[in-house]
């Protein structure tokens, strides 16, 4: 009764219009998982509703703030009746439809923030009536059309953020009249034409972001008048000409980015402007990569002592590196690759101890590799390949244990033996010393590099046998030792490398019988040509059979040596199978009794080892559905009841395998979700040999996002998977995706505070090449946002049809950047062609809707895989946005089917009438 009287009193004061406007706003909300709108009722005054701030004197609504509330719906035109509004913040929700023109009625509005929604249509021209506007933030939507000329009346504007939409036309010249402008972000749209000279009039401008458009022409010299500029981002356009010399007068610049990512035409040319070295000492990022500049780096570059990133890759720069570069002690990334630099590598580079990435490949450097580079003990990536370097490899450099991503010195003229210090590269994933003149034997210490996935030593003068210590490199998937003079027998352990996909040992001097297991069974995955003393092997290798000349006693002794380990292995596998059977029994028990925890009563035998062997076709490679650091997983079908099981076989010789298995069981014991792997039927790739249709891929993406959302937001403490990639996403017979391989995960956040508690947490980088978040490579702790990055890469891969390690992504171009550059206008040019050609998929779906869906998915993938972790889209928002895409897809498909049915019925009536 009291609340009703209060409401009546409020309405009699003339505020009923605000109340009714808010109710209409509420009525347009169709999804509210956090139940925010439940507080919007008559039990309390609307000024106390969640997200509402009122003026205390007249009880008029002045602020509507519902940022990141997971709301879905349209924005009510009644918003225009809240005439005292000064701020609207609906950022990070799922509002769709057009921005209502009634917003133009809000004459007191100062801040309009609709960032990261699905607003479409055009920017309302009558926003020009809101002359008090200071901030317009509508980035990350799907707005179209041009910037309305009527907005030139908004002279008080300070922030204009329209990035990541589908806006077109030219950049308005009248922006130069907005003297208060601090930030202009028009990035990732479809703006054309030239950069207006008038922008140089903006004396208060701090940030100008125009990257990812289709701008042409030259950079106006007038920009040097915008003396307070701190950030200039113009990369990914078609600008040309030379860089203005007077840009050096911008003393406040901290980031200058003119990269062009391989646009072959319309690039900046001319000499490297010496005036750039006159920038403020506060300059932090200077990237001019993939242009057509020539000349040399000026000595004055050493003045930019706060630089953290210097990118000059893929130009035509020449000359030697100035010693003054050694003054850039805060430099973390130095990209000089793809130029014509010559002379010696400056020893002063050893002063750059903060470096994490040094790329100097594809130049004309000569002489020795300076030992001073060994002082760069934070290096994660070092590439010196394709130069004219000679001499021996310094032990100080080859022993940099920080190197974890890659070390590449290929295609030089390096001599001498491989230093034993190579064993310090315990975190390295890719090692390439191919096409040099290295000699001597492979050091046994190479076996300590247990994180290696790619090993390339082909085209050298290496000799001797492959050392037995290399048996520890079980993560290798690509090995090339061809064109050396290696000898001896092929080590048996090579056949046990389950991850290896390519093995090239051709043109050496190996002898003896070829193993017939593992990679040696695959004639297309192994190359042995040019080894005239080899024999045997599978028939497809077409090699002569081996003759056994050993005496009977020797063969008998050898048989004993072989049989005993086999018997031990069988006993070992039987023990493991008992564990698998127990898990299988637990699953069946849970179906009947819904038990939530493991019970010792469930651990009993019931399926024999022979049954498990039979179910997996003898643990056949064709049944292999996944591999990890500690073992392999096979698909099996039990003959007893046709149940499909996953059989995980551990390699207990691998350190940490037992603990990994226990940890995985512990994690799986605590979690239950339909998209997390239990014991299921699966295939080993989310792309199904590239034949999954759009809706199937979208459903897989939603399933994986659901699984991650459960791990990140519904487990206490949260679980970080740390290895999201295609081979860890398994599909059952109903095409439902399940995330697996928890044996490689950083299971619980509580363990991250004590990494010594679990040895599997401290060995090198966690994840797989191409999917590892950048921050992990710089020593960052595993986090849920790291999983989001890997998921974003996975999402882009699924719809582009290319792996992140594809040859197309090189010269610092990542799959994320590749997708971002194509959004939204050219997205159909980069997606998997199968998605466009599948007639079964497209018969009920018009191309425009398919394109809209693909653009939305790609935007989500890019938002997940951007470099700054705190700017990535949270996984719960990803789930919401992917569902919005699926709803759009379903609505369009159903509409088209109804229209098709209507046309068919109409034609039938015409035929009957005739």
N, C-alpha and C positions, 0 to 999 in steps of 0.2 A: 504494500500500500504506500509506504514511504517513498520507494523508488518511483512509483507512478506519479505521485505528487511532485517529486523533484523534476521528473521529465516534463510534466505539464507546466511547471514553473519555468523550466528552461525554454520550452517551446513558446510560451507566452512572451518571453523576452526576445523573440525574433530569431532563435537559433535552430528552429525546426529544420531549416534547409540543410544545415550541416549534418544533422542526425539522419535525415532521409538520404542525403548524398552518400554517407558512409554505409548505410544499409544497402543501397544500390551497388556500391563498390563490392560489398560482401557477397551479394547475390551473383556476381560475375565470377566468383572463385569456384572452380570445379574440383580442385584437388588441394587439400590442406592437411598433409600428413602430420604436421606438428600441432594441429588443432588450435592454431592462432586465432581463427575467427570465432572460436567458442566463447571468448571473452567479450565479443561484440554482441551484447544483449542488454535487455532492459534492467538487469539487476544492478548495474553500475552506470554512472554517467559516462557518456561516450568520451569525455576528456580523459577517462581512466582506462580506456581500451588499449590493448597492446598496440604499440606503434603510433599512438596519437599523442601529440603535444598541443595544448590549447593556450591561447592568450588568457592570462589569469583575470584580466579586467573584464573582458567581454565574452569569455568562454567560446571564442571562435577557434576553429582548428587552424593552426599555423604550420604544423609539420606532420607529414605522413611518412613514417620511416618503417618499412617492412623489409629491410635488406636481408637477403639470404634466409628466407623463411620457408623455402620449398613450395611456394604458392604457384598454382597453375590457373590460368584464366585469362580474361581480357580486361582491359582497363576501361572502367565505366565512363561514359561521357559526363555523368553527374559529377565527375571530379571538378568540372568547371564551375560548380556551385559552391565550392569551398573557397570563396572569394578572398579570404584572408591568408591563404596558403603562401608561405615563403619558401618551403622546401618539400620536394617529393623525392624519396629514395626507395626505389624498388629493385635495386641492384641484386644480381645473382638469384633470380627466380625463373619462372617459365611462363611469363606473360607473353601472349601472342596477339595477333591482330594488329590493327593500325593504332598509332598514337592519336587519340581523339582530338579533333580540332578545338573542342571546348577547353583544352588546356590554355588556349589563347585568351581565355577570359580571366586568367589568374594574373591580375595586374601587379600584385605584390610579389610574385614568384621570383626568387633569387637563385635557387639551386634545383635543377632538373637532372636527376640521376636514374637512368633506365638501363644501365650497363648490364650486359650479359643476360639477355632475355631473347625472345623470338619476335620482337616487334618488327612488322613488315610495313609495306607501303612507303609513302613519302613523308619527309619531314614536314609537319604542318606549317604552311606559310604564315598563318596568323600568330605564330609564336612571336612575331614582330611586335605584337601588342604588349608583350611582357618585357617592357623596357628596363625593368629592374634586374633582369637576369645577369648573374655573374658567372654561372657555371652551366654548361650544357654537356652532359656526359651520356652518350647513347652508343658507346662502342659495343662490339660483340653482339650485334643484332643482324637482321637481314633487310635493313632499309634500302630502298632503291631511289633512283632519280637524282636530281641535282640539289645542291644547296640553294634553297630559295633566295632570290635576290631581296625579298622583303626583310630578311634578317639583318640587313645592313643598318637597321635602326637600333640594333642592340649594342650601343656604344659603350656600355659598362661591362661587357663581357671580359672575363679574366681567363676562364678555362673553356676551351672548345675541343672536345674529344668525340670524334666521329669514326674512329678506326674500326676495322674489321666489319665492314658492312658491304653492300653492293652499290655504293654511290658512284655516280658517273658525272660526266661533264668536266668543266674546268674549275680550277681553284679560283674563287672570286677575288678580284683585285681589291674590292672594298674592304677586305680583311685588314688591309694596310691602314685603314682609318681607325681601327680599334686600339687606341693608344694604351689601354690597360691590359691588353692580352699578355698573359704569362706563358700559356701552353697552347699549342696548336698541334693536334694529333689527327691526321687524316690518313694514316697508314692503312695498307691492306684493303684498298678499295679499287675502283677502276677509273680514277681521275686521269685525264689526258691533258695535252697541251704543255705549256711551259710554266715554270715557277714564276709567279708575278714579282716584278721588281718592287712593287709596293710593300712587300713583306719586310723590306729593309727599313721601313719607317717605324717598325715596332720596337721602340726603344726599351720597352720593359719585357720583351720576349725572352724567355729562358729556354724553352724547348720547342723544337720544330721537327716533327716526325712525319715524313712523306714517303716512307719506304713502302715497297710492294704495290706500286701503282704503275701506270703506263705513261709517266711524264717524259717529256722530250726536251730538246734544247739544252742550253748551258745553264750553269748555276749563276744567278745574277750577282754581279759584283756588289750591288747595293746591300747585300746581306751583311757585309762588314760593318754597316752602320748600326745593326742591331747588336750593340756593344755588350749587352748583358747575356747573350746567348751562351748556354752551357751545353746543350745537346743538339746536334744536327744528325739526323738519320735519314739518308736519301737512298739507301741501297735497294736493289731490286727494281730499278726503273730503266729507262732508255736514254738517260742524259748523256750528253756528249760535250765535246770541246775540251778546254783545259780548265784546271782549277784556278780560280782567281787568286792572284798573288796577295791581294789585300786581306784574304781570309786570316792571314797571320796576325792581323790586328785584333782579332777576337780573343782578348786576354782572359775571358772567363770560361772558355770552352773546356769541358772535361771529357766530352765524347764526340768524336767525329767519325761518322760511318758512311762511307761512299762505296761500299762493296756492291758488285753487280753480278756475282754468282754466275759467271760464264756467259753473259749475254754477248754474243760474238760481234754484234754491231752496235754502233752508237755508244761507244765507251769514251771515258775521259782519256785524252792523249796528252801529248806535250811532255815537258820535263817535270821531274819531281820538283814541286815548288819549294825552294829553299826557305820561303817565308813560313812554311808550316812549322819549321823548327823554332819560330818565334812565339808560338802559342804559349799560353800561360803555363807555368810550371805545375799547375793543378790538373792539366790534361791527363786523363786516365786511360782513355780508349781512343786509338787512332787506327782506323781500318780503311784501306784504299784498295783492297784486293780485287782481282779480276777486272782490271781496266787495261789501258794500253799506254801507261806512262813509261817514259824512259829516263835516262840519266842516272845519277848515283845518289846515294843517301848522304845528305850534308853532315858535316861534322857537328853542326849545331844541334843535331838530334839528341845529343847528350844532355841538352838543357831540360828536356822533358822528364825530369827525374821522378815524377809520380806516375808515369805510364805503367799500366798493368797489362795492356794488350796492344801489340803493334802488328797489324796485318797488312803486308805489302805483297801478298802472294799473287801469282799469275799476272804479272805485268812484263815489261821489257827492261827492267832496271838492270844496271850493269856496274862494273867497277868492284872494288874491294870494300869490305865492311869497315867503317871507321872504328878505331879503337874506342872512340867516345861512347859507343853503344854499351860499353862496360859500365857506364855511369847509371844506366837504367836499372838500378838494383831492385826495384819493386815489380819489374816485369815478370808476369806469370805465363804469358803466351807470346811467342815470337814466330810469325809465319812469313818466311822469305822464299818459300818454294815456288818453282815455276817462273824463274827469272833468268838473268844471264850474269849473275854475280860471279866473280872470278877471284883469283889470288888465294892466299891462305885464309883459313878460318881464323878470325881474330881470337887470340888467346884470352882477350879481355872478356869474352863471353862467359868465362868461368866465374866472373864476378856476379853473374845474374843468378844468385843462389835461390831466388824465389820461383824460378822457372818450373812450370809443370809440363809445358809443351814447347818443343823446339823443332820446327820444320824447315829444313834447308835443302830438301831434295830437288832434283831437276834444275841444277845450276851448273856452273863450271868451276867450282872450288877445286883446288889442287893442294898437293903437299900432304903433310901428316895431319891426323886428327889430334887437336891439342889435348894434352893430358889435363889441362885446367878444367875441361868440361866435367871431370870427375867431381868437382866441387859443387855441381848443380844437383844436390842430393834430394831435391823434391821432384825431379823429372819423372813424369809418367809416360811421356811419348818422346821419342827421339828418332828423327828420320834424316839421314845423310845420303840416301841412295841417289843414284844417277848423277854422280859428279865425276871428278878426275882425281880422287883421293888415292894416296899410296902409303906405303909404310905399314907397320904393324898396328894391330888394334890395341890401344892403351888399356892396360889392366884396370886403370882407374875408372875408365868409362864402361868397360864391359862388366865391371863389378858394381854398377849402380843398382843397389837392391830396390830402390824406389820405382824403377821402371816396371810398369805393370800393363800398359796397353799395347805398345809395340816398340821394338828396336829394329830399325831398318838401315843397313849400310850396304845394300846390294848395288850391283852394277858400278863398282869402282875398280881399283887395282890394288886392293889391300893384300898384303903378303904375310908370311909367318904363320905360326900355328894359332889355334884358338886357345886363348889363355884359360887356365884352370879357374880363374875368377868368374868365369861364366856361371859357375854354380851358385853365385850369389843372386841370380835373377829368379828368385823363388816365386815372385808374383807376376812374372811376365807371361803374357798370353800369345804374343806373336813375335817370332824371332826370324829375321831374314838377313843372311849374309851371302846370299847367292850371287853368282857371276862375279867372283873376285879371283884371287890367286892364292887363297889360303892353302896351306899344306900341313903335313903331319897327321897324327891320329886324333880322333874325336876324344876329348877329355872325359874321363869317367864322371867328373863333377857335373857334366851336362844333365845327368840323371837327377840332380837336385832341383831342376826347374820344373817342379810338379804342376805348375799352373799353365804350362804351355798347351796351346790348342793348335798352333800353326808353326811348323818348323821347316824352314827353307834354307838348304845349304848346297843346292845344286850348282854345277858349273864352277867347281873349285878343283884343287889338287889333293884333296883329302885321301888318306890311305889307312890301311889297317882294318880291323874288324869293328863292327858296330858293338860298342861296349854293353855288357850285360846290365849295367846300371840304368840304361835307358828304359828298362822294363817298368820303372816307376812313373813314366810319363803317360799314364793311362788316359789322360784327357785329350790327347792328340787326335785331331780329326783330319789333318792334312800334313803329310810328310813328303818332302822331296829331297832326296839325297843323290839324284841322278848326276851323270857326267862328272864323276870323281874316279878314284882308283881304289875304292873300298873293296875288301876281299873277305874271305872266310865264308862260313855258312850263314844262311839267313836265320836270325834268332827266332826261336819258337815263340817268344813273348809277343812278337809282332802280330801273331794270329789271335792273341787274346785282347788286343786293343779294340774294344767294342765300339768306340766312338769314331774310329778312323773311317773316312770315306774315300780318301785318295792316298795311295802309297806309290811313289815313283822311285824305283831303285835302278832304273835303266842305265846302261852304259857304265857299268862298274866291272869288277872282277870276282863277283860272288860265285860260289860253287856249292855243289851238293843238292840234296832233295828239297823241293819247295813244299812248305806246309800246305795242308789242304783245308784248313779251318779259317774262320774269321774273314778278314779282307781278302785272303788268298783264294777264297771261293768265288770272288766276284772279278771276272776277267776284265770288266770295264773299269773297276776301281783300282786295279793294280797294274803297274807297268814294269816289266822285267827284261825288256829287249836289250840286246847288247851284252848280256852276261852268258857267254858261250859255255860255261861249265855248270850251268844249272840244269836240273832234270826233274821229272815228275810233275807233281801238281795236278790240278783239275784238268780235264781234257780240253776245255776251252782255251787253255794257255798254249796248246799245241807244242809242247816240249817233249823231248825224248824221255822214255821211261828210264828209271834208274836201275843200274845193275848192282846187286849186293855181293860184294867180294869178301865180306868179313867172315872169319871162322865161326863154326857152330857155337863154340863156347862163348865167343864174344857176343853173338846174337842172343844167347840164353841170358847172359848177364844184363844185356841191354833191356831184354823183355822184363826182367825182374825190376829194373829201375823204372820202367814205365808203368808196370802193373801196380806196384805199391802206391805211388801217388794217386793213381786212378781210384783204388779202393778207398783211400783216405778222402778223396774228393767226393765219392759217392756217399760215404757216411756223413760228411759235412752237409751235402745237399739235402739228405734225408732229414737231418735235424732242422734245416731251414724250412723244409716242406711241412714239418710238423707245426711250425709257427704259422705258416700260411693256412693250414687246415684249421688251426685254432681260430684264426680270424674269420675263416669261412663259416665255422660253427657259430661263432658269435653273431655273425650277420643273420643266420637263420633263426637263432634263438631270439634275437631282437624283434624279428618279424612277428613272433608269436607272443612275446612277453613284454616288448617295448622296454627292455632294460637300458639304462643310460650309462652304466659303467662296466668295466671289465670284471669278470669273476673268474677265480681260479678254477671253478667247476667247468668252465667252458673250454679249458685247455685240455682237449683230449683228442686222440687220434680217431680217424674214421675214413680217411682217404689215403691210399698207399702212394708211395713215391712213383711206382710205375704208372698209376692212374694220372698223376700230375704230369709226368713226362709225356704220356700219351696225349693228354689234353692240350699240351703245347707243341705237339709234333716233335717231341724230343728237344724242347727248348730251341726250336727252329728260329732262324733269323727272320723268317716271314711272320713269326708271332711276336717279334720284339716290338714293343710299343713305347719304350722309353729307356734312356740310360742316364745315369748320374755318376757322381764321383765315386760312389760306394757300391754300385751294383747295377743290375738291369731288371726290367719289368717285362714279363711276357703275358700275352693273352692266352687263356686256356678255356676249353669247353669240357666240363665234366660229363662223362658218359653215363653216370648214374642217373642224373635228373636234368641234364642239359644246362645246368647252371654255368654262367659265364663268370670266370674269376680272373683276377690279376695276381700273378705269381711273381713276387719280388725275390730275386736271388742276390744275396750280398756277397761281396768279395772281402772276406775277413783279413786278407793280407794287406788291404788298404787301411792305413792308420785312421782311426776315428769311425770306421764303418759300423762297429757294434753300437757305439754311442749314438751315431746318427739314426740307426734303426730304433733304438729305445726312445730317442727324442721324438722321432716321427710318430711312433705309436702313442706317446704321451700327448702330443698335439692333437692327433686324430681322435683320441679318447675324449678330449674336451670339446670338440666341435662337431656340429651336425648341420649339414646344409645340402640341399639337393644338387648344388653345383660344385661341391667339394668331393674329391675322389674318395670312394669307399672301395668296394670290389665290383667293378663294372666291366662291360664290354667297351672297347675303345679302339680308335685308330690313332696314329701318331702324328697327325698334322691337321690343323684347323682348316687348311685350304682344300682338303680332300682332292689332292692332285689338281688343284686349281679349278674344280668343277662345281663348287658350291655357288648357288644362286644368291642374289642380293639378300633376300629375306632370310635365307639360311645363315649367311654370314652375320647379318644383323642380330639374329637370335643368339648366335654363338657369342657375339660381342656383349650382348645383354647378360647372358649367363655368366660370363667371366667377370663382368662388372658386379653382378649380384654376389658372386663368391667373394670378391675383394671387399665389397661393402660389408659383408658379414664378418670377415676377418678383421677389418679395420674398426668397425663401429659397433659390433654386437658381441665381440669376445672380450673378456676381461681376464688378464690384460690383453690389449690388441695383439694380433699376430701379423708379422711382416713376412711375406712370402720370399722376396728377394730374388726370384728367378722366373718371373713371368715371361714366357716365350712360347712359340707355337707348339713345340714338342712336349710342353707340360700342360697343354690343353687337350683333353681327351674327349672324344665324342662317343656316346653310346649308340645303340641301334636305333633309338628314336631321335638322333641328332641333337641330344641335349649335351651341352658342354660341361665338363667337370675339370676343375683345376687340381693338378696332382703334383707329385714330387715334393713333399714336405721334408724329405730328408736333406734337402739343400737349403732349407729356409732358415732365416733368423726368426725363431718361433715366437718368442715373447719379449715384449719391451723390457720387462724386468731383468732379462738377461743381458740387455745391451749395456746396462750400467756396470756389469761385471763381465767383460768379455773373456776373462781368463777362466770363467766357470765352464765354458764349452769350447773345446779346441776347434770345433768346426766354425766358430765365429771369427777366427783370427787369421785364417789362411788366405791371403791375397784378396782380390776383389771378388765380391759376391755377384754372380749373375753370368750372363753370356755376352760375348762381344756383340755390340749393336743394340743391346737392350739395357746396358748398365747405365744408370743415371750419372750424369757428369760429376755430381758432388761426391759419389762414392770414389771416383778416381782421384779426388783431391783430399781423401781422408775422412769424408763425412760419414756419420753413423747411418746404418740402415734405418729407413723410416717408411711410413705409409705413403708419403709423397714420392719416394723412390719407386714403390710399386706402381704408383699412378703413371710415372714416366714410362716404365716398361710396358704398362698397359697401352699407353698412347702410341708407342712404337708398334706394338702388336696390332692395334686397331688400324693404323695407317698401312701396315704391311698387308693385312687381310683384304683391304679394298683397293690398294694400288697394285698388288700382285708382285711386289718386289721386296726382297729381304733388305733390312737396313745396311747389310754389308755388300749389297749389289754394286757392281762396277760403276753404275750410274751415279752413285753417291760418293764422290771423291773430291779432292781439292777443297776440303772443308765444307762441302755441301752435304747436309744430312737429309734423311728422309723427311724429317719435320720441316726443314727449310724448303725442301722441294715441294711439299704439299702447300705450305704457306704461300709460296710464290704463285701457285696456280689458283689459289682461292680468290674469288669464286668463279671468275669468268672462264678459266681454262681447266676446270676440274675434270671435265669429261675427256680431256686430252691425256690425263695421267692415270685414270683409274684402270683397273684390270679390264682389258677388252672383252673378256668373256661376259662381264656384267652388261655390256652394251649389245652383245650379239645373241644372248640367250632368248630365243623366241618364246619359250614357255614362260619365262619371267615377264617379258614385256608385252605379251598379248593383252593383258588387262591393266597395264600401267603405262600412262603416257610418259614420254621422255622428259617433259618438263618436271613432273613430280619426281621421277627417278633422279634427275639432276639436283633438285632441291634436297632430296633425302641424302644424296652423296655429299653435297656441300656441307650439310649439317654434320654428318658423320666425320668428315675431314676436319671441320672446325673443332669438333670435340677432340679428335686425335691430336691436332696441333696444340690445343689448349692444355692437354695432358702432358705433352712432351716438350714444352718449352724449358729452357735451361734453369731459370730461377725457381727453386722448389716452391716457395711461398706464393708464386703466381700460377701454379698448376691448378686445374679444376679438381675439386675434391671428388672422390669416387661416388659419393652419394648424389652429387649433382650430375655426374656422368650417367648414373642409372636413370635419373629423372629425364635427362635430355634425350637419351637413347629411346626411352619409352615414347617421348613426344614424336621422335622420328618414326617409330613403328606405328603410332596412331595415325600420323599423316599418311603413311604408306597404305594402311588398311582402309582408311576413309576413301582415298583416291581409287584404290583397286575395287572396292565395293561400288562406288559411284560409276566407274567405267563399266562394270559388269551389268549394272542396272540399265545403263544407257544402251549397251549392246543388246540386252534382252528386249528393251523397248523397241529398238530398231527392227529386230527380228520379228516381233509381234506385229509391228506396223506393216512390214513387207508381206507377212502372211495374210493380213486383212486385205491388202491390195490384191493379192493373188486370188483370194476367195471371191472378191467382188467381181473380178474379171470373169 
